[in-house]
Amino acid sequence: MSSPDRRTTGPFRRIGLVLRGMGWPLLAGGLAALAFPPLPLLPLLPFAFLVLMRAIDRAPTTLRAALAGFAFGFGVHAVGLYWLINAILIRASEFWWFVPFPSLGCALILAPFAAVPAAVCRCVPAGWRRCVLFAAVWTLCDMGRQFLFSGFTWNPLGSDWAIHGLVGDIMIQPAAWLGVDGLTLVTVILALTMPLGRRALMAGAFVVMLWAGAGALRFYGLASQADVAAAGPTAPVVALVQGNVPEQEKISRLDMQKVFERYLALTHRGVTGALEESGRTQGAARPVVYVWPETAFPGVLDEDAQARSMIVRTAEGASAGIVGTLRIGPDQHWRNSVVGLDETGEVAAVYDKATLVPFGEYQPRFLPLQVVPGGGMTPGPGPRSWHLPGLEAAGPLVCYEVIFSGHVVDRHDRPGWLVNVTNDAWYGNSAGPRQHLAAVRLRAVEEGLPVARAANTGVSIVYDARGHDLGRLEWGIEGVLVRTMPPALPPTIFSRFGQKIPVALCLLAALLALFPSRFPSRSGWRVRSGR
């Protein structure tokens, strides 16, 4: 009698079953990532989460359920962060061997944050209770990503609602009450429960209608308060300078004089237009501020008095300037900074980027190879408000740190507007810069503050305090955007309580799921085994 083939029994068969159990969740995670900006494909989420929840319900053990969640999370982040590869391709001659790692490596690191809710939700029976518990733990784990290395809260599912145009304007308004993480919680609950049956589908549709109605009431109800005409006399006219300098050109540093001259010429054009715009306002002329993107100055500006003098002569008539530059601190460590210049060219304020990009500006200690030039930069102390002479207080933010919900404003000194300088040229004309832009828009709604964003290659934009687009320079355009900054709205509920709100909602949802219910748990999914 022949012995059984070991490939069909024992560990080989178990491994095959595990891999097959992870395959569909992996594909579903990639499908879910298509709902991230700039693609408004939110209807894909219920289908993606249906596949995941089927895998969780049918898994014979909690470990297998966790593996299904891991695969789903890997798919979400591998597809959602595909554009990270572009940063390596810019320096492919040096780091060609590293090309597969940014997207897939980040996905591997972030996937456990999806495995945890997949395992924990097995504590309750299949059905609405399991869905609600999964959504609560998913959101809490999502928020926990701010503690990973220097923090990486990119692409929360709540940002899927930041659709370009009026639809997005309306649907992101509840972020003023719940924050983007609160939107994530509701989004995941809807995606999980709507496939449960007709009643769940009708209830979900009602929630979406209620969401849209509340958003519309807030958006249109605050229109007059957010209008530029309601701005005070210290609200500036901003000239956002977009130099459109390719990253290869910045790295090579061969034509730094030409880059500087380009920014000077654009600044002169922008300030001239801003002065004309300021003169058209009623009453006294508004102050004019020019803004250069992250690291736009090709040197160390606070140590270069001659360059500062050239800038202010070019920008004659402007009240102040905000310029992105590198800086060397008293400890001789590099900072990624933004410098505020007064009308004489003196440094009136300095802000150092507080949250650095993992593996880009900050290198985790466990890495055996040096991948961050110079060992990385030193972070600043955190959000600050600038009180430049004659200007409404401004809150500077450098690039990446704008993604951190609830951590962009000095709570003890609330500014009148936010200014974000960035350089997304590293990531090409991809989804990355659009996902970054969605975060900027959500911060405006959460804090009730207008935002001026100057980006090296785009998108440079001005949002009012409702997250409404007041004008933009698209990707890959060299130019200047001139706009009068609209007023701030009264502090939002989220701006007062921050992430305590979504945390409380998640805990409430978890208790609702865990508390024994007198009602039967209904599920449209078959379960092959118990928990």
TIMIDO-917174 format. One line per 4 residues: number of its first residue (from 1); their letters; for each residue x, y, z of C-alpha. Coordinates in pm, whole numbers. Layout:
N
NUM = a = X,Y,Z; ...
//
This chain:
531
1 = mssp = 0,0,0; 142,337,-100; 182,605,164; -10,935,126
5 = drrt = 163,1223,-49; 306,1453,218; 214,1753,3; -158,1680,63
9 = tgpf = -130,1616,436; 42,1761,735; 212,2102,734; 204,2151,356
13 = rrig = -173,2119,345; -215,2352,644; 9,2613,486; -186,2587,162
17 = lvlr = -515,2637,346; -379,2938,530; -253,3098,208; -585,3037,34
21 = gmgw = -761,3191,333; -544,3502,300; -572,3541,-77; -923,3684,-100
25 = plla = -874,3926,194; -551,4043,28; -735,4124,-294; -1019,4284,-99
29 = ggla = -772,4511,82; -634,4628,-250; -990,4695,-365; -1063,4899,-52
33 = alaf = -756,5115,-122; -918,5235,-445; -1153,5446,-231; -865,5665,-112
37 = pplp = -821,6006,-278; -819,6094,-559; -1059,5813,-659; -1415,5863,-524
41 = llpl = -1487,5487,-518; -1647,5455,-174; -1908,5202,-297; -1623,4949,-318
45 = lpfa = -1580,4948,60; -1886,4731,146; -1774,4469,-106; -1417,4471,26
49 = flvl = -1521,4443,390; -1779,4174,305; -1496,3955,177; -1290,4025,489
53 = mrai = -1574,3952,730; -1659,3629,550; -1298,3520,599; -1308,3618,968
57 = drap = -1637,3436,1030; -1527,3121,851; -1178,3104,1003; -1150,2793,1224
61 = ttlr = -930,2975,1478; -870,3327,1600; -516,3312,1461; -650,3238,1113
65 = aala = -892,3531,1150; -599,3755,1245; -408,3636,938; -705,3730,720
69 = gfaf = -702,4077,876; -327,4098,823; -368,4015,454; -645,4273,417
73 = gfgv = -433,4543,584; -136,4453,368; -349,4492,56; -489,4826,172
77 = havg = -150,4980,236; 43,4815,-49; -200,4965,-300; -270,5286,-109
81 = lywl = 101,5363,-72; 223,5243,-413; 352,5594,-489; 629,5570,-226
85 = inai = 836,5390,-488; 873,5721,-675; 1093,5861,-398; 1343,5578,-450
89 = lira = 1332,5599,-830; 1460,5958,-805; 1784,5815,-662; 1763,5475,-832
93 = sefw = 2134,5473,-916; 2215,5466,-542; 1920,5279,-396; 1803,5053,-681
97 = wfvp = 1806,4758,-442; 1557,4939,-215; 1286,4992,-482; 1050,4709,-366
101 = fpsl = 1069,4803,0; 896,5142,55; 542,5039,-41; 562,4671,49
105 = gcal = 772,4734,359; 533,4996,494; 241,4766,416; 411,4487,611
109 = ilap = 463,4716,911; 107,4852,902; -74,4523,835; -81,4416,1205
113 = faav = -302,4717,1277; -570,4537,1074; -493,4195,1221; -578,4309,1575
117 = paav = -944,4402,1509; -988,4085,1302; -883,3879,1603; -1059,4081,1874
121 = crcv = -1396,4088,1698; -1417,3708,1737; -1500,3773,2103; -1864,3824,1999
125 = pagw = -2097,3627,1770; -2110,3691,1397; -2349,3963,1291; -2391,4329,1373
129 = rrcv = -2215,4299,1711; -1903,4157,1550; -1912,4429,1284; -1943,4710,1539
133 = lfaa = -1665,4570,1758; -1440,4530,1453; -1503,4894,1350; -1429,5024,1699
137 = vwtl = -1101,4833,1733; -1002,4914,1373; -1041,5286,1444; -850,5270,1773
141 = cdmg = -567,5082,1601; -572,5336,1319; -531,5614,1574; -253,5418,1738
145 = rqfl = -42,5458,1425; 60,5801,1555; 286,5616,1800; 458,5405,1532
149 = fsgf = 818,5529,1499; 772,5906,1457; 408,5847,1359; 237,5737,1038
153 = twnp = -137,5808,1032; -155,5831,655; -483,5737,481; -741,5684,754
157 = lgsd = -1057,5556,589; -1240,5871,698; -1035,6062,441; -1218,5873,166
161 = waih = -1495,6134,197; -1263,6421,94; -1393,6401,-262; -1298,6695,-480
165 = glvg = -1583,6941,-521; -1916,7011,-353; -1989,6649,-258; -1670,6632,-55
169 = dimi = -1734,6977,93; -2059,6848,239; -1953,6498,344; -1644,6607,540
173 = qpaa = -1829,6861,756; -1895,6615,1043; -1517,6609,1095; -1573,6938,1281
177 = wlgv = -1751,6734,1548; -1597,6386,1524; -1258,6435,1359; -1139,6219,1071
181 = dglt = -1113,5920,1306; -1480,5957,1394; -1554,5952,1021; -1344,5635,997
185 = lvtv = -1551,5467,1268; -1882,5546,1098; -1744,5453,755; -1627,5108,868
189 = ilal = -1954,5040,1053; -2150,5130,740; -1925,4921,514; -1958,4617,742
193 = tmpl = -2325,4629,835; -2493,4734,510; -2445,4386,352; -2616,4222,653
197 = grra = -2961,4239,498; -3238,4468,382; -3296,4628,720; -2926,4698,766
201 = lmag = -2905,4837,415; -3199,5071,478; -3053,5180,812; -2716,5246,647
205 = afvv = -2877,5448,371; -3060,5652,635; -2732,5721,817; -2568,5838,493
209 = mlwa = -2864,6069,423; -2850,6205,778; -2474,6254,740; -2519,6444,412
213 = gaga = -2801,6655,557; -2601,6754,865; -2301,6831,645; -2506,7048,411
217 = lrfy = -2662,7239,702; -2319,7316,844; -2158,7398,510; -2427,7639,391
221 = glas = -2511,7765,738; -2155,7890,790; -2113,8030,438; -2147,8396,541
225 = qadv = -1912,8357,840; -1648,8187,622; -1669,8444,342; -1367,8663,273
229 = aaag = -1584,8970,327; -1612,8874,695; -1234,8871,744; -1079,9125,979
233 = ptap = -828,9392,874; -528,9181,980; -627,8887,757; -352,8886,493
237 = vval = -351,8859,119; -121,8563,50; 96,8504,-254; 169,8131,-267
241 = vqgn = 480,8070,-478; 500,7739,-667; 843,7707,-822; 784,7362,-978
245 = vpeq = 1147,7259,-927; 1204,6888,-1008; 1343,6690,-717; 1641,6574,-923
249 = ekis = 1734,6939,-973; 1706,7009,-601; 1922,6708,-514; 2193,6780,-772
253 = rldm = 2227,7143,-652; 2383,7233,-988; 2156,7529,-1067; 2079,7666,-723
257 = qkvf = 2129,8024,-838; 1872,7974,-1114; 1629,7820,-868; 1671,8117,-634
261 = eryl = 1622,8363,-921; 1309,8176,-1027; 1162,8216,-680; 1257,8583,-670
265 = alth = 1083,8649,-1004; 772,8460,-898; 767,8641,-564; 783,8981,-734
269 = rgvt = 494,8885,-959; 292,8747,-668; 349,9042,-435; 257,9286,-712
273 = gale = -70,9100,-765; -131,9074,-391; -81,9450,-345; -338,9513,-617
277 = esgr = -576,9266,-449; -516,9433,-112; -592,9777,-256; -927,9655,-384
281 = tqga = -1053,9566,-36; -1276,9802,154; -1119,10021,419; -749,10002,496
285 = arpv = -529,9787,275; -466,9437,403; -116,9309,483; 54,9104,212
289 = vyvw = 245,8782,283; 445,8573,35; 494,8201,106; 766,7974,-35
293 = peta = 733,7593,-14; 927,7349,201; 1307,7379,154; 1246,7620,-135
297 = fpgv = 1545,7833,-38; 1857,7649,-161; 2067,7717,147; 2042,7813,513
301 = lded = 1832,8130,507; 1870,8243,868; 2248,8255,814; 2235,8432,476
305 = aqar = 2169,8804,527; 2245,8886,163; 1982,8641,35; 1725,8776,280
309 = smiv = 1798,9128,161; 1746,9023,-201; 1417,8859,-113; 1268,9160,66
313 = rtae = 1382,9399,-210; 1206,9177,-463; 900,9160,-239; 885,9533,-169
317 = gasa = 549,9627,-23; 491,9292,147; 446,9293,524; 612,8956,581
321 = givg = 740,8642,416; 723,8274,510; 1005,8072,355; 1083,7701,374
325 = tlri = 1452,7632,439; 1692,7397,611; 1842,7523,935; 2127,7430,1166
329 = gpdq = 2028,7443,1533; 2247,7544,1828; 2332,7175,1872; 2469,7170,1513
333 = hwrn = 2191,6933,1404; 1985,6995,1091; 1622,7104,1106; 1355,7117,837
337 = svvg = 1222,7463,906; 1013,7756,798; 1138,8109,864; 925,8420,903
341 = ldet = 1081,8738,758; 970,9090,841; 964,9369,583; 1330,9454,653
345 = geva = 1456,9100,597; 1518,9017,961; 1419,8676,1093; 1103,8743,1293
349 = avyd = 1009,8381,1369; 1137,8027,1321; 945,7701,1326; 1114,7359,1311
353 = katl = 921,7063,1178; 809,6862,1480; 706,6528,1327; 959,6383,1087
357 = vpfg = 897,6136,804; 998,5782,907; 1279,5645,687; 1300,5984,509
361 = eyqp = 1393,6241,774; 1395,6007,1070; 1564,5668,1087; 1439,5408,1337
365 = rflp = 1725,5270,1541; 1657,4907,1452; 1762,4956,1087; 2099,4788,1021
369 = lqvv = 2170,5015,720; 2198,5392,702; 1921,5494,461; 1860,5850,587
373 = pggg = 2136,6093,484; 2331,6224,780; 2136,6007,1020; 1823,6221,990
377 = mtpg = 1708,6553,1128; 1617,6682,1472; 1248,6755,1538; 1111,7079,1676
381 = pgpr = 899,7118,1991; 554,7103,1829; 273,7335,1714; 329,7707,1761
385 = swhl = 148,8026,1668; 337,8312,1506; 247,8670,1591; 417,8863,1313
389 = pgle = 374,9243,1324; 47,9361,1174; -70,9008,1086; -333,8776,1221
393 = aagp = -163,8495,1416; -52,8210,1188; 9,7843,1266; 299,7708,1052
397 = lvcy = 311,7341,952; 584,7174,748; 469,6910,499; 399,6571,656
401 = evif = 298,6687,1003; -33,6820,871; -164,6460,856; -187,6431,1236
405 = sghv = -546,6497,1335; -575,6692,1660; -204,6780,1670; -166,7076,1434
409 = vdrh = -261,7374,1651; -125,7524,1972; -427,7470,2199; -319,7753,2430
413 = drpg = -271,8006,2149; -517,7940,1868; -406,8104,1540; -633,8274,1288
417 = wlvn = -507,8064,995; -275,7777,913; 6,7786,659; 141,7457,528
421 = vtnd = 460,7443,321; 542,7119,145; 745,6949,-127; 560,6655,-279
425 = awyg = 793,6639,-580; 947,6324,-430; 632,6128,-514; 563,6241,-868
429 = nsag = 227,6308,-1026; 63,6025,-832; -206,5963,-573; 38,6055,-292
433 = prqh = 17,6434,-323; -365,6412,-356; -389,6202,-41; -172,6458,134
437 = laav = -402,6735,11; -704,6553,154; -538,6564,497; -487,6941,466
441 = rlra = -853,6987,380; -970,6780,675; -752,6977,916; -927,7296,801
445 = veeg = -1267,7147,886; -1157,6990,1215; -1002,7310,1347; -1238,7561,1183
449 = lpva = -936,7742,1040; -852,7849,684; -536,7698,535; -287,7837,283
453 = raan = -69,7566,131; 241,7634,-78; 373,7325,-258; 688,7309,-469
457 = tgvs = 529,7117,-758; 165,7146,-652; -104,7142,-545; -82,7492,-392
461 = ivyd = -422,7592,-257; -625,7805,-18; -908,7640,180; -1158,7832,386
465 = argh = -1246,7714,737; -1507,7473,594; -1250,7301,370; -1388,7472,58
469 = dlgr = -1142,7530,-226; -1091,7903,-292; -828,7860,-563; -544,7630,-657
473 = lewg = -237,7579,-872; -244,7226,-1006; 44,6981,-1016; 343,7062,-1239
477 = iegv = 267,7432,-1290; 510,7715,-1222; 322,8015,-1092; 176,8216,-805
481 = lvrt = -165,8191,-638; -295,8515,-482; -589,8502,-243; -721,8694,55
485 = mppa = -734,8466,359; -1090,8410,480; -1176,8434,851; -1154,8160,1108
489 = lppt = -1476,8007,1237; -1548,7975,1610; -1361,7682,1766; -1520,7353,1662
493 = ifsr = -1620,7079,1903; -1327,6873,1777; -1084,7163,1820; -1188,7182,2187
497 = fgqk = -1173,6813,2275; -954,6663,2002; -916,6288,1976; -1098,6229,2303
501 = ipva = -1415,6237,2092; -1337,5948,1853; -1181,5748,2137; -1500,5787,2343
505 = lcll = -1713,5689,2042; -1500,5379,1982; -1526,5273,2347; -1901,5327,2339
509 = aall = -1931,5119,2022; -1718,4843,2175; -1936,4834,2488; -2248,4818,2272
513 = alfp = -2103,4517,2090; -1976,4340,2401; -2281,4397,2622; -2518,4099,2602
517 = srfp = -2814,4184,2383; -3169,4056,2422; -3206,4079,2045; -3088,3795,1820
521 = srsg = -2777,3859,1615; -2877,3853,1251; -2628,3776,982; -2656,3719,612
525 = wrvr = -2328,3526,618; -2291,3157,680; -2046,3055,947; -1870,2725,897
529 = sgr = -1754,2697,1253; -1784,2862,1589; -1559,3133,1717
//
